[in-house]
Amino acid sequence: MRWIRAAGRGLLVLAVVLAGYGGSGARADGGSQGRGPLTLATGGDLTGYLGSLLQGWNRAHPSERVTLVELPDSPDETRAQMITDLRDGDHGRFDVLNIDVAWTSEFAAADWIRPLPRDRFPLGSFLPPVVDTATYDGQLYAVPYVTNAGLLLYRKDILAAEGVPAPRTWAELERDAKTIAPRHGLDGYAGQFLPYEGLTVNAAEAVYSAGGTILGDEGDRVTVGSAAREGIGFLARGVREGWVPKEALTYTEEESRRAFQDGRLLFLRNWPYAYVSASAAGSAVAGKVGAVPLPGPDGPGTSVLGGSNLAVTTHAAHPETAARLIAYLTGEGVQRQVLLKGALPPVRADLYEDPDLVRKFPYLPTLRASVLTAAPRPKSPRYDQVSLVVQAVVHDAMTGHTTPAAAVRRLARELAEIARRG
């Protein structure tokens, strides 16, 4: 769930296990018409705003109180603790999980979360692509809560001084990173290139932007090809030619954000939280930051969708309370607070065109455009294994231990083996 850090180490991973709804392993309602207390499991709520939202719910619903359980900040540890609880069946503690969007397929295929009725939730009010992250095999298994898309942050003061617009293509990005950045004592371009979930995201964006895909048919079919070679080649070429600094091979979201915010980078791929942080008072680049969609080979590229979804565990009780809690958390008022207090991108489409919010968060129109053209990470019931393979192969190509062509052949071979095991 690298999205948690991706959307800003201030990004909460709300884990609200929605109780109820028919599904394998579901318990009887266990309360008055399916109502009663719930336990919400979450990765660290680093923004601190979730508690106040739940206090509001608990004051209004004293007999249906929600208890918040904060799991570790590390997405890998959060996922591991959730899975341990889910495998405990009816003895599990959690009623509601806020899962990284990339986990939906895995959790659904394992029968740890239950299918949900689409008509209970305001899906028509959401940005359309986010709903796809909550489905598996054509069925809704979660409800989108927050979304995210990668942006290209840039030093607008430097590009203005040079008289050039923000890059729209890879060629323009490479040219400016090679020529303009050194003239101003800066490194050219960075993303999240340490071998972890962030590198999977960056690699997938490069492949998608080149017009390719990685997996199809819910993980049963490997689809990497020439576009994957082009995308991986773009990343590897940057390191080889020096417009991607070697130090970027150690960057997660936070290291890359600090490099940009400290005034050491001309361009940065990151999530919107980095724009907010770099633009805040005290930042070395406050007032000097611009944001555009990620470039691609011939124009704007494709971002990977980040964010988190609310899922109901198969052993959750009190279904009616869970349904109303989800409606509360995805309602317009709470979604507005998600943005205002947490700087987290909401899923409700109308908020991206609210004049007051756009004045406060100028990147919203760009983010909306990026979300509308974004794509989910490869769907697979063995997503954790898929991600590890992508990270390892792409990192080897970026460090020069293999060629992009050889990397793609290895990627196809190892993904096919995972698909066969699935």
JOTA-V146460 format. One record per pair of residues at least 6 apart in sequence whose ideal C-beta (glycine too) atoms are under 6 Angstrom apart, sorted by the first residue. I is the first residue (numbers start at 1). J is the second residue. D is the distance in whole Angstrom. If there is no record, write none. Layout:
i: {I | I}
j: {J | J}
d: {D | D}
This chain:
i: {1 | 1 | 1 | 2 | 2 | 2 | 3 | 3 | 3 | 3 | 4 | 4 | 4 | 4 | 5 | 6 | 6 | 6 | 7 | 7 | 7 | 7 | 7 | 8 | 9 | 9 | 10 | 10 | 11 | 12 | 12 | 13 | 13 | 13 | 13 | 14 | 14 | 14 | 15 | 15 | 15 | 15 | 16 | 16 | 16 | 16 | 17 | 17 | 17 | 17 | 17 | 17 | 17 | 18 | 18 | 18 | 18 | 19 | 19 | 19 | 19 | 19 | 19 | 20 | 20 | 20 | 21 | 21 | 21 | 23 | 23 | 23 | 24 | 25 | 25 | 26 | 27 | 30 | 31 | 33 | 34 | 34 | 34 | 35 | 35 | 35 | 35 | 36 | 36 | 37 | 38 | 38 | 38 | 38 | 39 | 39 | 39 | 39 | 39 | 40 | 40 | 40 | 41 | 41 | 41 | 42 | 42 | 43 | 43 | 44 | 44 | 45 | 47 | 49 | 49 | 54 | 54 | 57 | 58 | 64 | 71 | 71 | 72 | 82 | 85 | 85 | 85 | 86 | 89 | 90 | 92 | 95 | 97 | 98 | 98 | 99 | 99 | 100 | 101 | 101 | 101 | 102 | 102 | 104 | 104 | 104 | 104 | 104 | 105 | 105 | 105 | 106 | 106 | 107 | 108 | 108 | 109 | 113 | 113 | 113 | 113 | 114 | 114 | 115 | 115 | 116 | 118 | 120 | 121 | 123 | 125 | 126 | 126 | 127 | 127 | 129 | 130 | 130 | 130 | 132 | 133 | 133 | 134 | 134 | 134 | 134 | 137 | 142 | 142 | 142 | 143 | 143 | 144 | 144 | 145 | 145 | 146 | 146 | 146 | 146 | 147 | 147 | 147 | 147 | 148 | 148 | 148 | 148 | 149 | 149 | 149 | 149 | 150 | 150 | 150 | 151 | 152 | 152 | 152 | 153 | 153 | 153 | 153 | 154 | 154 | 154 | 155 | 155 | 156 | 157 | 158 | 162 | 166 | 166 | 167 | 167 | 167 | 168 | 168 | 169 | 170 | 170 | 170 | 173 | 177 | 177 | 177 | 178 | 181 | 181 | 186 | 187 | 187 | 187 | 188 | 188 | 189 | 189 | 189 | 190 | 190 | 190 | 190 | 190 | 191 | 191 | 192 | 192 | 192 | 192 | 192 | 192 | 193 | 193 | 193 | 193 | 194 | 194 | 194 | 195 | 195 | 197 | 198 | 199 | 199 | 200 | 200 | 200 | 201 | 203 | 203 | 204 | 204 | 205 | 205 | 206 | 206 | 206 | 207 | 207 | 207 | 208 | 208 | 209 | 209 | 209 | 210 | 210 | 210 | 210 | 211 | 212 | 212 | 213 | 214 | 214 | 215 | 215 | 216 | 218 | 219 | 219 | 220 | 222 | 222 | 222 | 224 | 224 | 224 | 228 | 229 | 229 | 229 | 232 | 232 | 232 | 232 | 233 | 235 | 236 | 236 | 236 | 238 | 239 | 256 | 256 | 257 | 257 | 259 | 260 | 260 | 261 | 261 | 262 | 263 | 263 | 272 | 272 | 273 | 275 | 275 | 276 | 278 | 278 | 279 | 279 | 291 | 291 | 293 | 293 | 293 | 294 | 294 | 295 | 302 | 302 | 303 | 303 | 304 | 305 | 305 | 310 | 335 | 335 | 338 | 338 | 339 | 351 | 352 | 352 | 358 | 378 | 380 | 381 | 382 | 382 | 385 | 389 | 393 | 393 | 393 | 396 | 397 | 397}
j: {13 | 75 | 100 | 75 | 197 | 198 | 100 | 148 | 306 | 307 | 11 | 13 | 43 | 75 | 253 | 253 | 271 | 306 | 148 | 271 | 273 | 306 | 344 | 273 | 46 | 254 | 46 | 47 | 344 | 45 | 50 | 42 | 43 | 98 | 308 | 42 | 98 | 145 | 41 | 42 | 97 | 98 | 40 | 96 | 98 | 310 | 94 | 95 | 96 | 97 | 312 | 313 | 316 | 96 | 312 | 322 | 326 | 95 | 316 | 317 | 318 | 319 | 322 | 34 | 319 | 322 | 114 | 116 | 319 | 114 | 115 | 314 | 111 | 314 | 315 | 314 | 317 | 317 | 318 | 320 | 318 | 319 | 320 | 64 | 318 | 320 | 321 | 318 | 321 | 65 | 66 | 95 | 96 | 321 | 67 | 69 | 93 | 94 | 95 | 66 | 68 | 96 | 69 | 94 | 97 | 70 | 98 | 71 | 78 | 70 | 73 | 70 | 342 | 341 | 342 | 66 | 68 | 66 | 65 | 321 | 78 | 81 | 78 | 97 | 92 | 93 | 94 | 112 | 315 | 315 | 315 | 316 | 311 | 308 | 310 | 309 | 311 | 308 | 133 | 307 | 309 | 377 | 383 | 134 | 136 | 141 | 142 | 309 | 136 | 379 | 381 | 381 | 383 | 113 | 136 | 141 | 381 | 141 | 311 | 312 | 313 | 312 | 314 | 139 | 141 | 140 | 140 | 323 | 143 | 131 | 348 | 144 | 347 | 349 | 371 | 374 | 144 | 147 | 347 | 376 | 305 | 376 | 140 | 142 | 144 | 309 | 218 | 309 | 310 | 311 | 310 | 326 | 309 | 347 | 308 | 310 | 307 | 308 | 344 | 345 | 307 | 345 | 347 | 371 | 271 | 306 | 307 | 345 | 303 | 370 | 371 | 374 | 269 | 294 | 303 | 291 | 269 | 292 | 294 | 268 | 275 | 289 | 291 | 166 | 267 | 290 | 266 | 288 | 290 | 288 | 184 | 180 | 290 | 292 | 173 | 176 | 295 | 295 | 299 | 295 | 234 | 295 | 297 | 295 | 188 | 189 | 243 | 243 | 188 | 266 | 266 | 245 | 264 | 265 | 243 | 266 | 243 | 244 | 267 | 248 | 251 | 256 | 265 | 268 | 202 | 269 | 198 | 202 | 251 | 252 | 253 | 256 | 199 | 248 | 249 | 251 | 250 | 251 | 252 | 391 | 395 | 387 | 252 | 391 | 394 | 387 | 390 | 391 | 304 | 390 | 394 | 304 | 377 | 303 | 304 | 231 | 234 | 235 | 227 | 228 | 231 | 302 | 375 | 296 | 301 | 302 | 227 | 230 | 231 | 297 | 227 | 227 | 228 | 223 | 224 | 378 | 378 | 380 | 223 | 379 | 379 | 380 | 419 | 412 | 415 | 416 | 408 | 411 | 412 | 408 | 404 | 405 | 408 | 394 | 397 | 404 | 407 | 404 | 398 | 397 | 398 | 404 | 244 | 398 | 268 | 270 | 270 | 274 | 265 | 268 | 278 | 278 | 283 | 284 | 284 | 285 | 363 | 367 | 343 | 291 | 363 | 343 | 285 | 289 | 286 | 289 | 363 | 366 | 300 | 369 | 370 | 301 | 303 | 301 | 373 | 375 | 370 | 374 | 377 | 374 | 376 | 326 | 346 | 348 | 344 | 346 | 346 | 357 | 364 | 368 | 364 | 386 | 386 | 422 | 418 | 422 | 418 | 414 | 407 | 410 | 411 | 402 | 404 | 407}
d: {6 | 4 | 3 | 5 | 3 | 5 | 5 | 6 | 4 | 6 | 5 | 5 | 5 | 6 | 5 | 5 | 5 | 5 | 5 | 5 | 5 | 6 | 6 | 2 | 5 | 6 | 5 | 4 | 6 | 5 | 5 | 5 | 3 | 5 | 5 | 5 | 3 | 6 | 4 | 5 | 4 | 4 | 5 | 3 | 6 | 5 | 5 | 4 | 3 | 5 | 6 | 4 | 5 | 5 | 3 | 4 | 5 | 5 | 3 | 5 | 4 | 5 | 4 | 5 | 1 | 5 | 5 | 6 | 5 | 3 | 6 | 5 | 5 | 4 | 6 | 6 | 5 | 4 | 5 | 6 | 6 | 4 | 4 | 6 | 6 | 5 | 5 | 4 | 6 | 5 | 5 | 4 | 6 | 6 | 5 | 6 | 6 | 5 | 5 | 5 | 5 | 5 | 5 | 4 | 5 | 6 | 6 | 5 | 4 | 5 | 4 | 6 | 4 | 4 | 5 | 5 | 6 | 6 | 5 | 4 | 4 | 5 | 6 | 6 | 4 | 6 | 5 | 4 | 6 | 5 | 5 | 4 | 5 | 5 | 6 | 6 | 5 | 6 | 4 | 5 | 6 | 5 | 6 | 6 | 6 | 6 | 5 | 6 | 5 | 5 | 6 | 5 | 5 | 5 | 4 | 4 | 3 | 5 | 4 | 6 | 6 | 5 | 5 | 5 | 6 | 5 | 5 | 5 | 5 | 5 | 5 | 6 | 5 | 5 | 5 | 6 | 4 | 5 | 5 | 6 | 6 | 5 | 6 | 4 | 5 | 5 | 6 | 4 | 6 | 4 | 5 | 5 | 5 | 4 | 5 | 5 | 5 | 6 | 5 | 6 | 4 | 5 | 5 | 6 | 5 | 3 | 5 | 5 | 4 | 4 | 5 | 5 | 6 | 6 | 4 | 5 | 6 | 5 | 5 | 5 | 6 | 6 | 5 | 5 | 5 | 5 | 5 | 6 | 4 | 4 | 5 | 5 | 6 | 4 | 4 | 6 | 5 | 6 | 6 | 5 | 6 | 5 | 5 | 5 | 3 | 5 | 4 | 5 | 4 | 4 | 5 | 4 | 6 | 5 | 4 | 6 | 6 | 5 | 4 | 4 | 6 | 5 | 6 | 6 | 4 | 4 | 3 | 6 | 6 | 6 | 6 | 6 | 6 | 5 | 5 | 6 | 5 | 6 | 5 | 4 | 4 | 6 | 6 | 5 | 6 | 5 | 5 | 6 | 5 | 6 | 4 | 5 | 6 | 6 | 5 | 3 | 6 | 6 | 6 | 5 | 4 | 4 | 5 | 4 | 3 | 5 | 4 | 4 | 4 | 6 | 5 | 2 | 5 | 4 | 6 | 4 | 4 | 6 | 5 | 5 | 6 | 3 | 6 | 5 | 5 | 5 | 6 | 5 | 5 | 5 | 5 | 6 | 5 | 6 | 5 | 5 | 5 | 4 | 6 | 5 | 5 | 6 | 3 | 5 | 6 | 6 | 6 | 4 | 5 | 4 | 6 | 4 | 5 | 5 | 4 | 6 | 6 | 6 | 6 | 5 | 5 | 5 | 5 | 5 | 6 | 5 | 5 | 5 | 4 | 6 | 5 | 4 | 5 | 5 | 6 | 6 | 5 | 4 | 6 | 4 | 5 | 5 | 4 | 5 | 5 | 5 | 5 | 6 | 5 | 4 | 5 | 6 | 5 | 6 | 5 | 5 | 5 | 5 | 5 | 5 | 5 | 5 | 5 | 4}
